[in-house]
Amino acid sequence: MDRAPHLSRGLAGEEIPEGEDRLLTAPNAITLLRLLCLPVFVWLLFGRENYLAAAALLAILGATDWVDGYVARHFGQVSNFGKMFDPTVDRLLLIVGVGGIMLADLQIAWFMAFAWIVVVREVILTVFVGTTILLGARRMDVTWVGKCGAFALMTAFPAFLASADATLGGTWLETAFLVVAWGAAAPGLVCSMIAFVGYVREGLRALREGRAMRSAAGDGST
């Protein structure tokens, strides 16, 4: 007698395609490596007070956001865990990165107001998404406007930090970094706020649909 195939389900009771219930994959390892670089960033920023090196590391971590996703899709290693782990790490990178730069107290006009808006938005969205998942929402995909906003912000903040390095004081490089920073900050903030509204709407819809899926799965197993 043939046995029915094992059916994996997510927090909302949604069916996970065969093979996507894996944890040990190359993309997840890449995401974990990016996460483990956060203490190095903090050490460079506060332990060594090397703003250029800290800015370079943060920029690399932001620029390599696409790598784990590309590996997952190109080599068939997409996982349900990775779909949640990757955006969570991206938010942690932004929150820790921006928070650390704020604590460094850069003497840049309007920087703190801009940074506070970004941090508050990220904290609210992180709590909102985490809460909806715990309540049974189905997984939400990252939107293209959200990715554009995150990329622009992860360009702006390292540039802000680099411009404040003591070795660049009064040079053309300081001005160049500030131009890049504000040039990326403005569209990045606009995109991130548009994405914020979209994520809230989608999150509420995902919660309703997730509960319905969980209820249907429960009825089907009785």
N, C-alpha and C positions, 0 to 999 in steps of 0.2 A: 504494500500500500504506500503510495507516494505521500510524502509529508508536504504540507503547505509551506511555501517559502516564508522565511522570517520577515516580518514587516516592521520596519523602524518608523517611529513617529517622533515629531518634535514636541516642544512644550505645548503647542496649541492643538496637538493631536493630528497635525498634518502628516501625510505620508512622505517619508524621506526616500528618494530614489535609491535603488540598490547601489552600494558603493560610496554613497555620500555621507554615511554615518561614521566615516573614518576620522581619527584624530591625528595619527602620525602620517603627515604628508609633507612634502617639500614646501608647499606654499605656507602651511602653518608654521613650519620651522623658520622660514624667512620672516614671517610676521613676529614670531617670538624673538628672533634676533634683533629686529627693530625695537621691540619693547625693551630688551635688555640693554640697549644703547642709551636709554634715558638716564640711568645713573651716571654714565660717562659724561653726558651733556651737563648734568648738574655739577659734576666734579670740575669740568673745564670752566664752567661759568663762575662758580663760587670758590672752588678749591685752588684753581690756578689763576682765576680772573683773566683768562685768555679769551676775550670776546670773539676774536676772529676764528679761533679753532672751534669754539662752541657754536658760533653761527654757521660755520662750514658743516659741522656734524648735523645740526638741525636741518639745514638745507638738504643734505644728502638723504636724511630720513624722510623728509617730505617728498623729495623728487623720486624716491624709490617706492612710493606708494603703489605704483602700477605693477611692480615686478611680481609680487605674490599672486595678484589676480591673473597676470599673463601666464605665469607658470601653471596655475590651476587649470586655466582653460586650454592652454596649448598642449599640456601633457595629460589631460583627463584626470586631474586630481582635485576637482571641485569637491568640497565637503560642506555639510550643513554647519558644522562648528566654525569652519573658516569664514563662512558668510557672515557670521556674527562677530568672530574674533577680530577680523581685519578692520572693520569700521570702529570697533571699540578701541583698538590700539591707536587708530588714527586720531580719535578724540582725545585719548590720553596724551599722545604726543603734542597735540595742539594745546591742551590745558596746561600740561607741565611746562612745555616750551614757553608759552606766553606768560604763564605765572612766574616762571623763573626770570624771564626778561623784565617783568614788572618789578620784581623784588630787587633787581639790579639797579633800579631807579635811574633809568636813562634820562638825561636832561634834554629831552626833545619835546618841543611844543606840540600840544594836542595828542601826544602819544598815549598818555595814561587814559584819557577819555576813550580813545579808540580801543585800547586794549581791554578796558573794563567791559565794553559792549560785547566784544568777542568772547571773553571768558564767561560772562553771565549767560550769553546765548548757548555756549557749549555745555555749561553745567546744567541748565534747564533742559536742554535737549537730551543729554545723557540720562538724567533722572527720568525724564518722560519715557524714553524708549525702554530703559530698563524696567520701569514699572509696568508698562503695557505688556512686555514679554512675560514678566512674572504673573500677570493677570491672565495670560493665555493668548496674547495676540500672535498672529502668524508673523513670520519673519518679513521685514520690509527691505526692499532693495534700495541701495544708494542711488540717488538721482544724479543726472549729469550736471545739473546746475549746482548741486551740493559738492560734487567733485571739483568743479571749476572754482567754486568759492574756497574750498579747502586748499587747493593748489596755490591760488593767489595769496591766501593768508600765510601759507608756509613759505612763500617767497618773500612776503613783506617783512615778517618778524625777524628772520635771520639777517635781512638787509638792515633793519633798524639796529639790531645788535652789533653788526659789523661796523656800522657808521660811528658807534660810540667807543670803538677801540681806541685806547690812548695813543697808539702809534700812528693813527690817522688824523689826529687833531689838526684842523686847519688846512688839510691837503685836499686836492681835487677828488680823491677817492672817497673822502667823507661825504662830500656833496653828491657824488655819483651814487653811493649806497642809499642816501636819503631820497634821491629822485626815484630810484628803483623801488624803494620801500613804499612811498606814497603812491607811486604809479600802480602798484599791485594792491595796496591796501583798499583804495576806494572801490574798484570793481569787486574785489574779494568780499568786502563787507556787504555790498548790495546783493551779490549772488548768495551769500550765506544766509541773509535774512529772508530772501525769497524761498530758499530751500527750507528754512525753519518753518515757515507757514505751511509749506507743502508736506513736511514730515509730520506736523501736528495733525493735519487733516487725514493723511494716510494712516497715521498711528491709530486714530480713533476708528477708522474703517477696518484696519487690521485687527483691532481688538474685538470688534463685533463679529467679523468673519472667523477669527480664531476660536472664539467661544462656540460659534455655531459648528465649526469643524470638530472641536473636542466633544461637543454634545452628540454629534452624529457618529463619531468614532465610538463613543461609549454605548450608544444605542445598538451599534452594529456588533459589539462584542458580547452583548447579553443574549 
